[in-house]
Amino acid sequence: MWKASAFVAAPRETRERSRLAKSFATTVPHAEMSRERGCLLMPPSHFADMPEVIATCRQVFADKGGRLGDDSSTPAADSHLGGRRMKGDYLRNLLSNDDLRHYPRLVDFALSDAAMGMAASYLGTIPYLNRVDLLYSIARASEDKVSSQLFHVDPEGLTQVKFFINVFDVGEGEGPFTFIPAGDTARIIRNVNVLRQQQGKPHQGRYLDEEIKAVGGDDAIVRVTGTGGSGVGVDTSRCLHMGSRVRPGSFRLCLYIQYCTTRERGNAFDIERYKGDPVRQSAVQHSIASAGGEVAAPHQNDN
């Protein structure tokens, strides 16, 4: 249905993006995301240039006021990191469009053969690179779970790829990105909806921990813990997910990259940097018009 609607809206562009993706994905080395599971866990060594990418992320964080040093040094919840506050102050997007121009290494990585190859191969098209950001998560004042701290699926299109890459070591205390593979997600959502009907509860887009447990979904949960550079590529339109359940005294910094099959409001990239490269140009050329300004709007489903 998505392919049909996209073709009707822009048949020439849809054909060209599909053609480019097929050629690109068959000529560049890349890992494959599982179509059945909608995900791929990535160790720190997955991308050859990950050490340089992580070093850049840490430098950005330091430049924005993060305190890097001994293990006990944690950025204060009220520190000014230059980011946009959102979601009750427990999750912030740190990067503006100007930041991405100042640190082009991050966008270059998002458009690299290995990273873009994964996304294009899974999606079957040259995707729209929507956002490149650093997500900074801290503990909430309340223990109640809200918004993206609850399991949900994302609304953009029918399928997409997001990278969540840990910049520093992440354990349970840092509130790791947490997801349920696509096949299990379909079963769990179906069973939870039946349970809600039986209990006379209305449908809602967030799924409570107790609902997941009640339908036997706990065993399918995957927590993306690990050292800096570890992460996951995941289709958040098909996989239930949540994150940022950070414990007091801890924080999480995550490199976040979003590839969409539909045009969404996101970053405005330096499109001149990729002029003459048909693949990269296709991935970013929409971004100036769709961004609608110099600062990317915060997304309500970041984790």
C-alpha positions as CSV (number, residue, x, y, z in Angstrom):
1,M,0.0,0.0,0.0
2,W,2.8,2.4,0.9
3,K,4.7,1.6,-2.3
4,A,1.5,2.1,-4.3
5,S,0.7,5.4,-2.8
6,A,4.2,6.7,-3.1
7,F,4.2,5.7,-6.8
8,V,1.0,7.5,-7.5
9,A,2.2,10.7,-5.7
10,A,5.6,10.8,-7.5
11,P,6.1,7.9,-10.0
12,R,9.3,9.0,-11.5
13,E,11.0,9.8,-8.2
14,T,9.8,6.5,-6.7
15,R,11.2,4.5,-9.6
16,E,14.5,6.3,-9.5
17,R,14.9,5.9,-5.7
18,S,14.2,2.2,-6.0
19,R,16.6,1.8,-8.9
20,L,19.3,3.7,-7.1
21,A,18.8,1.6,-3.9
22,K,19.0,-1.7,-5.8
23,S,22.3,-0.7,-7.5
24,F,23.7,0.9,-4.4
25,A,22.9,-2.0,-2.0
26,T,24.4,-4.6,-4.4
27,T,27.7,-2.7,-4.9
28,V,28.6,-1.5,-1.4
29,P,29.5,-3.7,1.6
30,H,26.9,-3.6,4.4
31,A,25.2,-5.7,6.9
32,E,21.6,-6.8,6.5
33,M,18.9,-6.0,8.9
34,S,16.5,-9.0,9.5
35,R,13.2,-8.4,7.7
36,E,11.5,-10.8,9.9
37,R,12.8,-9.2,13.1
38,G,13.1,-5.7,11.8
39,C,16.4,-5.1,13.6
40,L,20.1,-5.7,13.8
41,L,22.1,-5.4,17.0
42,M,25.5,-3.8,16.3
43,P,28.7,-4.3,18.5
44,P,31.2,-1.4,18.7
45,S,33.2,-3.0,15.9
46,H,30.3,-3.1,13.5
47,F,31.3,0.0,11.6
48,A,35.0,0.5,10.9
49,D,34.9,4.2,11.5
50,M,32.9,4.0,14.8
51,P,35.9,5.1,17.0
52,E,36.1,8.4,15.1
53,V,32.3,8.8,15.1
54,I,32.1,8.3,18.9
55,A,35.1,10.6,19.5
56,T,33.2,13.3,17.5
57,C,30.0,12.7,19.6
58,R,32.0,13.1,22.8
59,Q,33.6,16.2,21.5
60,V,30.3,17.7,20.7
61,F,29.0,16.8,24.1
62,A,32.0,18.4,25.8
63,D,31.7,21.6,23.6
64,K,28.0,21.9,24.7
65,G,28.9,21.8,28.4
66,G,29.0,18.1,29.3
67,R,31.5,17.2,32.0
68,L,33.7,14.4,30.8
69,G,36.2,13.0,33.3
70,D,36.0,10.4,36.0
71,D,33.2,7.9,36.2
72,S,31.3,9.9,38.9
73,S,31.1,13.1,36.8
74,T,27.5,13.4,35.5
75,P,26.1,16.4,33.8
76,A,23.7,18.1,36.1
77,A,20.0,17.9,35.2
78,D,19.8,21.7,34.9
79,S,23.1,22.1,33.0
80,H,22.9,24.2,29.9
81,L,23.8,21.9,27.1
82,G,22.5,24.0,24.3
83,G,19.7,21.5,23.5
84,R,16.0,21.9,23.2
85,R,14.1,20.7,26.3
86,M,11.3,18.3,25.7
87,K,9.2,15.6,27.5
88,G,9.3,17.0,31.0
89,D,13.1,17.6,30.8
90,Y,14.1,13.9,30.8
91,L,15.1,13.9,27.1
92,R,16.8,16.6,25.0
93,N,17.9,16.8,21.4
94,L,21.3,18.5,21.4
95,L,22.1,19.2,17.8
96,S,20.9,22.0,15.6
97,N,21.4,22.3,11.8
98,D,24.3,24.6,12.4
99,D,25.9,22.0,14.7
100,L,25.7,19.4,11.9
101,R,27.5,21.8,9.5
102,H,30.1,22.3,12.2
103,Y,30.6,18.6,12.7
104,P,30.0,17.1,9.2
105,R,31.6,13.8,10.3
106,L,28.2,12.8,11.8
107,V,26.2,13.3,8.6
108,D,29.0,11.7,6.6
109,F,28.6,8.6,8.8
110,A,24.9,8.6,8.3
111,L,25.4,8.7,4.6
112,S,28.3,6.2,4.5
113,D,28.2,3.0,2.4
114,A,27.9,0.8,5.5
115,A,25.2,2.8,7.2
116,M,23.1,3.9,4.2
117,G,23.6,0.4,2.7
118,M,21.8,-1.2,5.6
119,A,18.9,1.3,5.5
120,A,18.5,1.2,1.7
121,S,18.7,-2.6,1.5
122,Y,16.1,-3.0,4.2
123,L,13.7,-0.4,2.9
124,G,14.1,-1.1,-0.8
125,T,14.6,2.5,-1.6
126,I,17.0,5.4,-1.1
127,P,15.5,6.7,2.1
128,Y,15.1,10.3,3.2
129,L,17.7,11.0,5.8
130,N,15.4,12.7,8.3
131,R,17.5,13.4,11.4
132,V,20.9,13.1,12.9
133,D,21.0,14.0,16.5
134,L,22.4,13.4,20.0
135,L,19.8,12.4,22.5
136,Y,20.6,13.3,26.1
137,S,18.5,11.4,28.7
138,I,18.4,12.1,32.4
139,A,16.3,10.9,35.3
140,R,12.8,12.3,35.8
141,A,11.8,13.8,39.1
142,S,8.9,11.4,39.2
143,E,9.1,7.6,39.0
144,D,6.0,7.5,36.7
145,K,6.7,6.4,33.2
146,V,5.5,8.8,30.5
147,S,5.6,9.3,26.7
148,S,8.5,7.5,25.0
149,Q,9.3,5.8,28.3
150,L,6.3,3.5,27.5
151,F,6.3,0.9,24.7
152,H,5.0,2.2,21.4
153,V,5.5,2.1,17.6
154,D,6.3,5.2,15.5
155,P,3.9,6.7,13.1
156,E,6.1,7.7,10.1
157,G,5.1,5.7,7.0
158,L,4.8,2.0,7.3
159,T,8.5,1.3,7.8
160,Q,11.7,3.2,8.6
161,V,15.1,2.6,10.1
162,K,16.6,4.2,13.2
163,F,20.0,3.9,14.6
164,F,20.5,4.2,18.4
165,I,24.2,4.1,19.2
166,N,25.5,4.4,22.7
167,V,28.1,7.2,23.0
168,F,29.2,6.1,26.5
169,D,28.8,2.8,28.2
170,V,25.2,1.9,28.9
171,G,23.8,-0.4,31.6
172,E,20.4,-0.7,33.2
173,G,21.0,2.5,35.2
174,E,21.4,4.6,32.0
175,G,18.0,3.7,30.7
176,P,19.0,1.8,27.6
177,F,17.0,1.8,24.3
178,T,14.7,-1.2,24.6
179,F,12.7,-2.9,21.9
180,I,10.7,-6.0,20.9
181,P,11.5,-7.5,17.4
182,A,8.8,-7.1,14.8
183,G,7.4,-10.6,14.7
184,D,6.9,-10.6,18.5
185,T,5.6,-7.1,18.4
186,A,2.8,-8.1,16.0
187,R,1.8,-10.9,18.3
188,I,2.0,-8.8,21.5
189,I,-0.1,-5.9,20.0
190,R,-2.7,-8.3,18.8
191,N,-3.0,-10.0,22.2
192,V,-2.9,-6.8,24.2
193,N,-5.8,-5.4,22.0
194,V,-7.8,-8.5,22.7
195,L,-7.0,-8.2,26.4
196,R,-8.2,-4.6,26.4
197,Q,-11.4,-5.5,24.7
198,Q,-12.0,-8.2,27.3
199,Q,-11.4,-5.7,30.1
200,G,-13.5,-3.0,28.5
201,K,-10.5,-0.6,28.1
202,P,-10.1,1.8,25.2
203,H,-7.3,1.4,22.7
204,Q,-4.3,3.7,23.1
205,G,-1.0,3.9,21.4
206,R,1.2,3.3,24.5
207,Y,1.6,-0.2,26.0
208,L,2.1,-0.6,29.7
209,D,4.7,-3.0,31.1
210,E,2.0,-5.0,32.9
211,E,0.1,-5.4,29.6
212,I,3.3,-6.7,27.9
213,K,3.8,-9.1,30.8
214,A,0.2,-10.3,30.8
215,V,0.4,-11.6,27.3
216,G,3.8,-13.3,27.8
217,G,5.9,-10.7,26.0
218,D,8.7,-10.2,28.6
219,D,10.9,-12.8,27.1
220,A,11.0,-11.0,23.8
221,I,12.3,-7.7,25.2
222,V,15.8,-6.7,24.1
223,R,17.8,-4.0,26.0
224,V,20.6,-2.3,24.0
225,T,23.2,-2.1,26.8
226,G,26.9,-2.1,26.1
227,T,30.1,-0.1,25.7
228,G,30.4,3.1,23.7
229,G,29.8,2.4,20.0
230,S,27.4,-0.5,20.5
231,G,23.9,0.0,19.3
232,V,21.0,-1.2,17.1
233,G,19.4,-0.6,13.7
234,V,15.7,-1.0,14.2
235,D,12.4,-0.5,12.3
236,T,10.5,1.5,14.9
237,S,7.4,1.5,12.8
238,R,7.2,-2.3,13.3
239,C,9.0,-2.9,16.6
240,L,7.6,-1.8,20.0
241,H,10.2,0.2,21.8
242,M,10.8,2.6,24.6
243,G,13.8,4.1,26.5
244,S,15.2,6.8,28.7
245,R,14.3,5.2,32.0
246,V,17.4,6.7,33.5
247,R,18.0,6.2,37.2
248,P,19.0,9.2,39.5
249,G,22.7,10.0,39.2
250,S,23.1,8.6,35.7
251,F,22.6,9.8,32.1
252,R,22.6,8.4,28.6
253,L,23.9,10.0,25.4
254,C,22.9,8.4,22.2
255,L,23.7,9.0,18.6
256,Y,20.4,8.9,16.8
257,I,19.9,8.6,13.0
258,Q,16.5,8.3,11.3
259,Y,15.9,7.1,7.7
260,C,12.4,7.4,6.5
261,T,10.5,6.2,3.4
262,T,8.3,9.3,3.6
263,R,9.2,13.0,3.8
264,E,9.1,14.1,7.4
265,R,10.0,17.3,9.1
266,G,13.6,17.0,10.3
267,N,17.1,18.5,9.9
268,A,18.1,20.8,7.1
269,F,21.4,19.3,5.8
270,D,24.2,20.8,3.9
271,I,23.0,19.5,0.5
272,E,25.9,21.2,-1.4
273,R,28.3,18.9,0.4
274,Y,26.8,15.9,-1.5
275,K,26.2,17.6,-4.9
276,G,27.1,15.3,-7.7
277,D,26.5,12.1,-5.7
278,P,23.1,10.8,-6.8
279,V,22.6,8.5,-3.8
280,R,23.6,11.0,-1.1
281,Q,21.9,13.8,-2.9
282,S,18.6,11.8,-3.1
283,A,18.9,11.2,0.7
284,V,19.2,14.8,1.7
285,Q,18.0,17.1,-1.1
286,H,14.4,17.2,0.3
287,S,15.6,18.4,3.7
288,I,15.8,22.2,3.3
289,A,12.1,22.5,2.2
290,S,10.8,19.9,4.7
291,A,12.8,21.3,7.7
292,G,10.9,24.6,7.7
293,G,13.6,26.4,9.6
294,E,17.1,26.2,11.0
295,V,16.4,24.0,14.0
296,A,14.9,20.6,13.6
297,A,11.6,20.1,15.4
298,P,11.8,17.7,18.4
299,H,10.2,14.4,17.6
300,Q,7.7,13.0,20.1
301,N,8.8,9.4,19.7
302,D,12.5,9.6,20.3
303,N,13.8,7.3,23.0
